[in-house]
Amino acid sequence: MSIDDKMPFCERRKYLNTVKKRYDQASERERGVLLSEMEAVTVLRRTSLIRLMGQPSLTRQPRQRHRGRTYGPELDESCASSPTVWITSVPNDSSPIWFSRPNTRHSTEN
């Protein structure tokens, strides 16, 4: 990972979990130094780091409620019965390509 790359979420949590043990035992002055270090390593803002260090655990909580359907069955039926016009552009070409394609759910054909 280069210096300009953003640290992945799981690696960031592992690092913060390691530093949290030192942070909990540190004095107020040492906490400021640790926050500056964490800010430089994780590229998170200081207020976010203070909030994360104040939590009892840094593990992710499971989802409490699962997402429902985005649209109702009426819309699914209407979309499946009518053809759709798509606009795409070819890479390195600024002119759009127009084509008509039937909108079938779970279609494997292009």
C-alpha atoms as one frame of an Amber mdcrd trajectory, in Angstrom:
protein
   0.000   0.000   0.000   1.506   3.334  -1.030   1.399   6.477   1.076  -1.430
   8.031  -0.973  -3.711   4.967  -0.744  -6.565   5.043   1.722  -6.340   2.372
   4.417  -9.003  -0.340   3.971 -11.806  -0.404   6.538 -10.858  -3.748   8.107
  -7.183  -2.777   8.409  -8.149   0.564   9.918 -10.258  -1.192  12.574  -7.428
  -3.627  13.376  -5.025  -0.709  13.839  -7.485   1.280  15.968  -8.201  -1.790
  18.098  -4.473  -2.137  18.804  -4.033   1.554  19.642  -7.224   1.632  21.766
  -5.519  -0.421  24.496  -2.762   2.210  24.760  -5.300   5.045  24.448  -7.379
   3.785  27.388  -4.348   3.716  29.693  -2.823   7.015  28.507  -2.943  10.402
  30.228  -4.651  13.383  28.575  -1.401  14.631  27.032  -0.477  11.173  25.745
  -3.961  10.807  24.259  -3.373  13.950  22.215  -0.154  12.483  20.833  -1.902
   9.171  20.074  -4.765  10.986  18.337  -2.284  12.854  16.130  -0.595   9.556
  15.252  -3.914   7.840  14.468  -5.016  10.841  12.414  -1.863  10.605  10.282
  -2.081   6.828   9.801  -5.808   6.375   9.175  -6.616   9.743   7.504  -9.712
   9.998   9.741 -10.665  13.268  11.394  -9.799  13.793  15.029 -13.445  13.990
  16.132 -14.192  10.642  14.469 -11.231   9.077  16.228 -12.352  10.451  19.608
 -15.836   9.023  18.990 -14.409   5.615  18.023 -12.049   5.530  21.007 -14.975
   6.278  23.342 -16.932   3.216  22.209 -16.718   0.066  24.322 -15.939  -2.077
  21.276 -14.768  -1.422  17.717 -16.401  -4.541  16.261 -19.129  -4.006  13.680
 -22.659  -4.683  14.818 -24.899  -6.973  12.746 -27.768  -5.427  10.846 -30.855
  -5.029  13.051 -33.394  -4.902  10.236 -32.967  -6.263   6.727 -33.748  -4.133
   3.720 -37.056  -4.705   2.008 -37.954  -4.538  -1.655 -37.198  -1.227  -3.272
 -40.141  -1.273  -5.662 -43.508  -2.974  -5.585 -44.634  -5.836  -7.827 -46.656
  -3.430 -10.004 -43.507  -1.703 -11.200 -41.687  -5.009 -11.727 -44.507  -6.215
 -14.010 -44.632  -2.988 -16.028 -40.860  -2.920 -16.529 -40.709  -6.552 -17.639
 -43.349  -6.062 -20.357 -41.902  -2.981 -22.112 -38.596  -2.600 -24.010 -36.128
  -0.116 -22.621 -33.797   2.301 -24.403 -30.326   2.423 -22.899 -27.693   5.104
 -23.427 -24.076   4.070 -23.086 -20.818   5.533 -24.235 -17.840   3.673 -25.597
 -14.594   4.308 -23.689 -12.449   6.956 -25.383 -15.410   7.992 -27.551 -17.667
  10.908 -26.660 -20.589   9.930 -28.915 -23.352   7.924 -27.206 -24.634   4.662
 -28.639 -28.400   4.139 -28.653 -29.922   0.713 -28.767 -33.161  -0.942 -27.751
 -33.102  -3.980 -25.548 -35.966  -5.899 -23.966 -35.896  -5.621 -20.208 -36.241
  -9.152 -18.893 -35.387  -9.920 -15.317 -32.433 -12.235 -14.753 -31.636 -12.427
 -18.451 -28.280 -13.970 -19.299 -28.284 -12.737 -22.895 -26.718  -9.433 -23.910
